[in-house]
Amino acid sequence: MFRKAIHAALAAFVMCLPNLPTASASTARVSAIEHAQLLGVLNLQGELFHVQGIDLDGQHIWVTSVDVRSQRGYLHEFDRATGKFLRRIELTDGERYHPGGFSISGNSIWIPVAEYRAHSSAVLEEIDIDTLQVRRKIYVADHLGCVAVAGDRLVAGNWDSKQFYIFNQRAGGSVQVVPNPTRTRYQDMKFIDGQLVASGLSTWHSGAIDWIDFPSMKLVQTLRTGTADLVPSLDYVRPYTDEGMALRGRDLYLLPDSGPNRLFHFRLDDVALARNGLGGPVALARK
């Protein structure tokens, strides 16, 4: 897709620039996440390529990235407190080298690795979080760019998440394909308290975080997002929801950069959590 190609070129350019200091509330557009307050920004140390997705466990930050030049995909592990680089593994599977938005479920990390083009192919990899060994692979005849996990169900979005693939591992691996109920081009998504929380792009300079009821796949609520200044001297901005997103209770984590790599930590306010007229995420308020 044209947008992804442009971002890949910009990512390669930005990674040649000197590392920037940690952003502050004055340099980031803190009002750009609806009903959220910026709490801090953490620099992730070590080499990252074009960022695709993030997730967190108690002690670690996990990131997927794609090296477009060498056509290689990776999973990186960082210390959650310091941002120090710990480990990485390569995810490349033949022509499939584009890892996407991913999800941690129990002791497993589920990652889609796809060809870098629409209407292609992908493999969903289940990786042991301790050994980083691949437990299983599920091959799909389409590009998959993000995946969320809820028990025996996997929900994956294809290129720009125009369609969702719903995998039922208990029912013999059956697959259902349903349309995206919104126009948001999701890049990363997670299951939170039984709902699908997905983030992505609305326009070049705006995005959204959507709560989608499961299994009805009906939109529950939307938080609008704007842009972060990634290279202020060049006025290089990207929507906060351009790439990685994770949500833990009220704590929202966004990683739009592709070098320097800054993890933005927001806190959702009571207004965001109270907008539950259609069955919104009131359970988050209890965490």
N, C-alpha and C positions, 0 to 999 in steps of 0.2 A: 504494500500500500504506500501511496505517496507520502503520507504523514510520517509513517515509520521510517521511510528512507531518508527524509529530511532530518528527523531526529537522530538517526544513526550518524549522519554526516556531522551534525552539530555536536553530538557526543564525542566523536573522534577529535573535533577541533578543541572542545572545552578541556578534554583530558590532557591536552598539550599545554594548558595554562598553568601558572603556579598555583599551589594550594591556597585557598582562602581561609581566613580566620573564621571561627564559629560565628554564625549570624546571631544578631540580637533581635529583640522585639521591634527595634526601630528600623532595622534593615529589611526584615521580612514583612510582607503585607498581612499583618496579623488579623485584620478584619475580613480576610478573604475566605475563611471557613465560617459558614453561617452557624451561629449559636455555639461557637467554640472559642476558647482562649489558648493562645500559644504559651506553653509552660517552659519550653526549652528546646535547644537544638544540639544534637550530638554529632560530632564528626566521626565518621567511620574511617579507621586507619587501614591502610593497605590498598592493594590494587583492586579496583572494580571496573567493569566495562559498562556497556549500556544496560542500566538497571531495568529489571522487569517486574519483580515481585519481592515482597518481604513477609515475614511472620516472626513471632517471638515466642520463646518459652521463658521459664523463670529466670534463667541466667544468660540467655543467648539471643542474638539477633541473627536471623537467617536472611540471605539475599540471593536472588538469582540474577545473573547478568549474561549478556551475549557479547562475545568479541566478534564483531562483524567482519573485521579484516581477515582474521584467521578462520572464521566460521567455526567457532567453538563456543559451547555453552557451559556455564559453571553454577555451582551452589557454593556460597561463601558463608562462613560462620564467624561472628564477632561477639566479643564480650559485651553484655547488655549495659554494664555499669560504666565501662571506660571507652567502648568503641574499638578496642584492640582487636586486630585480626587474629583468628585462631586456626581455622582450617578452610580448605576448599576442595571440592571434587569436580571432575569434568563430567558433564551430562550428555555430551555429544553422542548421537545414535545415528551413524551414517549421515544421510542428508538432513537429518533432523538435529539442528543445533540451537534452536531458539527456545530456551526455557521461559515460561511465563509466570503469571501470578500463581501462587501456590498456597497450600494450607498444611498446618501441622495438626495431626489427629492422634492423640495418645502418644505412642512411641514411633509413629510413622510420619514421614514428610511426603506428601503427594504433590508431584510436579509434572506439568505437561511440557513435553519437549517436541517441538514441531519444526517442519520446514519453514523457511522464512518467506512464505507467500501464502496467499489465500487459497482455499479449495485444494489443499495439498494433503499432508498426512501428519500424524502426531502419535506419540506414545505417552501414556500416563504411567509415570514411574512411582512406585511406592518404595521409599528409602528408609532404612533403619536409622533413627536419629542418633544412636550411639556409635554404631560401627560405620555408618554411611554406606552400607552395602545395599544393593538393590534387592528388594524382596520379590517384587513382581512387576510385570509390564503389561499394559493393555494398549493394543494398537488400534488406531482410529483413522478412518479414511477422510480426514478433514484436518485443517489447521485448528489446534486448540491453544488458546492464549491465556487461560486462567482456569483454576479449579477450586471448588470448596467441598468440604467433606462433612457429612452428617451421618455418623454411624455407618450403615451399610450403603449409603447413598453418596454418589459423587455427582456434582453438578459442574460442568465445564462449559465455558463460553468459547465459541469459535472466533474467527478473525473479526475484530470489532464487536464481538459478542452479539452478533445479529441473531444467533440461535444458541440455545442451551441444550447440551447433551446431558441427560439424566441417566446415570448408570445405577442399576440396582444389583449389588453384588450378591444379595441373598436370593434373588429370583433368577439364579443362573446367569448373572451378568447381562440381563436384559437392558436395552437402551431405548430411551424415549427422547425424541427431539421436539422442542417447543420453541416458539418465537420469543425474543426478548420483549417484555411488556413495555419497554421504554425506548427512547432514542439514544440513550447514553451508551457510549462505546466503552464497555467495561474493560479495565486492565488488570484488576485484582479483586478478589472477593473471598468472603469468609462466611461460615455459618455462625450466627450468634443467637443463642436461646431459641433455636428452631427457625430463625428467619435468615434469609440470604441477604447479607450486607455487601453491596458491590460498589466499587468506585471507578470512575473513568471520566471520559471527556464528553462535553456537550458541544464546545466549539474549540478553536485554537487557543483561546484565552480563558476558558471557563470549564468547569467540570461539575460533578455531582457525586454524592454518596447516597445511594438508594437502599431502602429496606424493602425487601420483596418477600411476601408471604410464601411459605412452602408447605404443601405442594401445589397450592392454587396458582402460584407464580403471578400474583397480583401485586402491583405497587402499593406499598403502605405509606411511605413518606420519603421525602427528599431533602437533603441538606445541600445547598449550593456552595460551590467552591470557586475561588479565583486563582491568582497566580502568585508564585514566589519568585523573588529576584535571585537568580542563580549566579549571574555575573553582572552586578550592578553597573560596573564601569562600561559595559557593552549593552546595557539594557536588555540582557538576555533573560527572558522570563519563560516559565512553563507553569501550567496549572499544577496545583498541589497534587491533584489526583491523576497526574499524567502516567504514573507508574505504580510503585508499591504502596499498599495500604494494609494496616492491621488495626484491629480494635480489641481492646481489653477493658471491659467495663465501660467507664466514661473516657478512658484514655485512648486517643486516636493517634496513630503513628503513620506518617506519610514520608515517602522517599521519592521525590520527583527528579533528583539529580542523576547525572551520568558523569560524575567527576567534576569538581569535588563533591563528595558524597556526604550529605547532611541529612540526618533523620530528624524530622520535625515532630515534636510531641505536643499535641493539643489535648485540652480537656473539654468535653461536651458539657454544656450547661443544662439547667433544669428545663428550659424551654424545649431544647432538642429532645429531651427524654420524655416530656409530657405530651408531645404531639402524637397522641395515641388514639385519635378518633376512629381510625381504621384498624386498631389492634397493633399500635406501634410498640417500640422496644421498651416498655415500662420495666421489664426485668433488669435492664441495665442499671436502673436507679438503685437496685438492691445490692449492687456489687461494690 
